[in-house]
Every structure is written in structure tokens, then in C-alpha cells.
Amino acid sequence: MYNILYVDDESALLEVGKLFLEHGGLFSVDTITSAPEALSLLDSKTYDAILSDYQMPGMDGISFLKQIRASGNKTPFIIFTGRGREVVVIEALNNGADFYIQKGGEPRSQFAELSNKIQYAISRKQSEVALEVSEVLEREMEFHEKELMKFYNQSLDSANRKLKLLSGITRHDIIGQLTVLQLYYELLENTLTDPTYHEYIKKIGAATERISSIIRFTETYEEIGINTPIWADVHAIVETAKKDDATGHLQIVNDLPPGTEIFADALIANVFYNLIDNATRHGGKITTIRFFMQNSGDNHSIICEDNGNGVPVEEKERIFDRGFGNNTGLGLAFCREILDFTGISIRETGEPGSGARFEITVPNDAYRFVDHR
């Protein structure tokens, strides 16, 4: 049941209006004969809607409305009067009245219309309040979400700093002890003449070098994802790798279109350097390595192809495992991790005996072509 305040200086109209409005059981109506008394009542009681006459002694309906709105009260307000002048209607609506209804005509139908207008005004007000509450809650949620993200990022950053410090100290200590071990290895190798011990000493040296390689890998691996991903010009990266290549015998052909860029981790250049290094180490008869583009549907593929020995079928996936291979296998494992950070994948699809072929598949949203001309 909605509480309605009905203000009119005609007591008889208040009485009959109250009867009509309360008849349906939807409204509870308080009546009062002057606007000043109504203002005093509103200081202590709230209503779902206010129904007011326009022409009343002491304070008319629009002055009453103005004072209500000036106090910040947004209760739905309906002017119900016998005065039908257009200027009054405009002034009422401009000052915040929800509806203007002119008295007269058959009472039952008029109060039925009045009842509908009251219900509509209340419903509209409730919707506005609900929207305001929703907006406030949304702002509150956004604020708390930002605060939580700030706390989360600070905690994550702090944890990363501690882990980096710990791993850095750990690596430093291990590398120091490895250096001591390698020095003793050199002394033993040069001192012991019994061939029986040479094989053991050789294994100690290999294990020492492997541990050292793993430590170096963890140091580089720690850098993946620390910096914001970048748009990298892969043609320029390969050109730089060509200039830096110290093998001399390997021809590097760069058929990647200038301006080809991919969105990748900041360590992306290491991928191309590792692919060239991998081909040099394991290619055998290799003389040429070529980089070029292939497009398929929504994906773009960067191909690294050589004319070396190729990769046996059973090793095509294992070469990406850390620690696999004749050397350490860390290079290709590192490449996959760098690429995977921004959703780029790599696989080997070459024919064994006919050369290796690495396909780097770049999603459409991580690829772009920039014309520098």
C-alpha cells in the first residue's frame, strides 16, 4: 500500500477524493487543507506521492512544489486543479511536477485516471532510485576492484622481488661452488695419469658443465614476462642476427617482408638467435637457413627452414623439452616459453633427412604489417 499526501483547501473534495483513492486498497491517503501545514508534516513523515491543488490561500500549489524540490525532496508530485491555463501547466512541469491533471468531468473516471497517474509516477521514481542505487553499487564495485587489484599487484610485485632476490643469491652461491669444482676438475685432469680415472673425471666435467648451463638458463628464463610485450619487427631482428652470426659458413636468407611485426615478449629476439644457433649446432651438413612468411586463415606463420639433417620423427616434440639434446636442449624450450607468453606457438614440421622446419604460428591479433615507405 502506497502512502499519499493529498493537499486541497476544499475539505469536501479531500473527503471524497480520499474515499475514491482508498477504495481499491492500493493507497493510504492523508489529507490536509493548506500547503504550509503540509510542509510541516513532511518534516516528520515521508510519502510515496503528493497530490496538490494549485490555487490555495497562503501558498499555491506551485510555491508548495518549489519549496519541496528546494529541500531536495524528490517525491512524485501531481498538480490536481480546476485551473487549466497553459502557463500554469508549463510552470508546474518546469518546477518538477510529474503530472498536471485538471479537475472536472465524471468523478469515477477522473479518479481512476488520477490513480493510474499516481501509480505511474511512483513506479518511475522507484526505477530512477533503483538505477541510482545500481550506479552507486557499480562505482563502489569498481573502486573496490581497483583497490583489490592494487593490493594484488603490490603483493605480486613484492613476492616477485623476493623470489628474484632469493634466486639471484642462490645462483650466485651455486655458480661460486661450480667454479671451485671446475678448478679442481682441471687440477685432477692434469694430475692423474691413470687412464682408469679419466672416464670418471670426464663425467664429472660434463655434469659440472650441465649444471652451469641449467643455472644460466634459469637466470634468462626469469626475465620472461617481466617487461610489457612489444610489437617487434621480425625482419629487422633476422637482419641483425645475420650481421651478428659468427659461424661464417652458414648463409642466412631473410625473406620476411620488411615491416612484419608480431606482438611478443620483449625477449623475442632470443627466439631467432636460438633458432640460428640450434641449426648451426645440430644441422650437420647445413649450409643455408631461410626465414619467410606463410598465411593460413586467421593465422600467420613465420617459417625457419634449413637444408641440414632434419629432426627424427620421434624427436619432433622432445626437442622442446628442457634438457633434451646433444647440447642442453635449453634453447628451444626457452623459445617456446617466450612465444607462448603472448599466445604464439612453435612446432617442427620438417622432413627427416631433408632439413629442419620450424613453424611459428602467430594469431591474427598478434600480427600486423607496417609499411615504412
Beta strands, then each sheet from edge to edge (+ up, - down):
strand 1: 2-7
strand 2: 27-32
strand 3: 49-52
strand 4: 77-81
strand 5: 99-102
strand 6: 230-233
strand 7: 251-254
strand 8: 260-264
strand 9: 288-296
strand 10: 299-306
strand 11: 345-348
strand 12: 357-362
strand 13: 367-369
sheet 1: 2+ 1+ 3+ 4+ 5+
sheet 2: 6+ 8- 13+
sheet 3: 7+ 9+ 10- 12+ 11-
end
